[in-house]
C-alpha cells in the first residue's frame, strides 16, 4: 500500500511540476515578445511545450526511481 501511495504522489508531483515548467516557458516566450505565435505555427507549439513537458515528466520519474529504489539496483517484477 505504501508503494502505491508513493507512486501516486510521484505521478501527481510530476504533472504539477510539468505544469509549472510549461507556464514558465510561456512566460519567457511572452517576455521575449513572441506571445501567441503558436496559433499560426502548430508544430512550434508541440515542439516548444511538448518537449518541455515530456522531458520534465521523464526527469521526475527517473529521479523518483533512483531515489526510491536506490542507485544501481534493478526493479524485479514478479510474473503473474
Residue, then its C-alpha position, 0 to 999 in steps of 0.5 A: x500500500x505504501x508503494x502505491x501511495x508513493x507512486x501516486x504522489x510521484x505521478x501527481x508531483x510530476x504533472x504539477x511540476x510539468x505544469x509549472x515548467x510549461x507556464x514558465x516557458x510561456x512566460x519567457x516566450x511572452x517576455x521575449x515578445x513572441x506571445x501567441x505565435x503558436x496559433x499560426x505555427x502548430x508544430x512550434x507549439x508541440x515542439x516548444x511545450x511538448x518537449x518541455x513537458x515530456x522531458x520534465x515528466x521523464x526527469x521526475x520519474x527517473x529521479x523518483x526511481x533512483x531515489x526510491x529504489x536506490x542507485x544501481x539496483x534493478x526493479x524485479x517484477x514478479x510474473x503473474 
